[in-house]
Amino acid sequence: MTKKLSLCVAVTIALCSTVARAQTTFDWSLLEGKWAESSENKYGCRADNVHQQFEVSADRKTLVLKNDRRWRMDNGQEIERYSATIISHAPNVLVIKYGLELKDIPDEYREWEMRFIGPGTYRWRASAWPAGRYNNVIGVKCAAK
């Protein structure tokens, strides 16, 4: 093999390796902005709906969810700010696990997959559910900041 061909092969391998690595990394900028969730065909960004922002810790191990007001959960608990451990991530997916600050949540509803399905849109799936099954909640980006 000539030196030129060897160099060409080496550069091609390096570029392919870089592209492959880039495709396996989560785009953290997906979490930026103000978000709301919609279900039952209701507009998510309406004024009477809870809006939230996501903050990721510097070590990318914790996701903090900050609501713009107190939110009453199905179990009666009211929360404004809560967090989850980031279990894993892929190009458009975060897998998180809520901590004990969210009370009375069964174990099968502590770990969730947050899958970004398009620009400014995500869906939730409990990790305990079969692959491909999602709930009826759709997260929508309401504002860039």
N, C-alpha and C positions, 0 to 999 in steps of 0.2 A: 504494500500500500504506500502510495506516495505521501510525502509530508503534507502537501496541500489537501489531499483527500482525508488524511488522518485528522487534520485540523478541522476540516468541514464536518466530519462525523462527530468530533468532540464538541464542537459548538452546537450542533443539532441536538445532541443528547442533553447538553446543559440547558438549552432553551426548552426542550420538552419537559425536563425535570422541573424547571421553574414554573411552567404553565400548569403542570400536574399539581404542584404544591399550592399554587394560587387557587385552584379549583377546590381544594379541600379545606380552605380557611373560611370561617364565617366573616361576613362583611358587617362589622360592628356598627357602621353608620346606618344600617337598616333600623336600628333602635332609636335614632334621633327623632326629635319632634314631639308633638302632642298627639296622643292617641285616644280613641274611644272604641268601645266594643258594641256591636250591633247583633241583635238576634230577632227572630220573629218579624223579619222584613221592616224593621224600624231603622230610620236614619241614625247612624251612630254618632255623628258630630253635633247632634241637637243640643241646645243649651241646657236642658234638664237632665242630660246624661252625664255620668261620671267620665272625666277625661283624666288621662294619666301620662306620666313621663317615665322613661326607663333610664336608670343609671347603672353602669357597669363599673365594678371596682377595678382599680389599677391592675390587679393580678388576674382579672377576668374570671374570677371564681364565684362572684356574687352579683346577682341582679337585684337592684332595689326598684320597687314599683311605687311611685308617688302619685296619689290621687289628688285631684284639685279640690276635693271635699271628702267628708266622711262617707263611707260606703257601708251599707248594711248587708252582710252576707246572709245566705239562707239559714245559717245556724243562729242568727241574731247578733253575732259579733259585729261591731262597727270598727272599721279600720280606715286609716288615711295613708299610711306608709307601711310597707311590709317587704320582706326580702325572700330570696330563694337562692339556693346553691346552684351554680351552673355545673351540671353533671357532664355534659358533652356538647359538642357543636359540629356542624357540617356546613357546607356552603350557604344554605338558606334555612337552617334549622338550629334551634337551641333546645336542649333538654334541661329542664330545671326541676328542682325539688324544693317545695315549700318547707320552711322550718316550723318549729313548735309554736311560734307566735300566732299562727293561724290555728285556732283551737278546733277540736272536734272534727277534723278532717280525717276520714278513713285512709289507711295507708295506700290503697289503690288510687286515691285522688290527690296524693302528695306530689307525684312525679308527672310532669307534663311535657309534651313536645310542642314547641311554638314554631310553626312552619310558615315561612314567608312565601306566599303563593303568587305574588306579583308586586309591582311597585305600590307601596303604602298599604299592603293588605297581608294579614296573617290569619291562620286557623289554629285551634287548640285540639290536641289529642292526648288523652290520658295514656301514659306508657303501658298501662295494664291492658288496654284495649287491643283488639286485633289490628294488625297493620292496615292502614287505609281507612279506618273508622275515625271520624271527627265529630265533635259536637256541632251545634248550630250557631256557635258564636263566631263572628268574623270581626277581627280587629282592623280598624281603618285609621290611617293617618289624617288628622284634622288640620294640623299646621306644622310647618317645617321647624319652628322653634317654640 
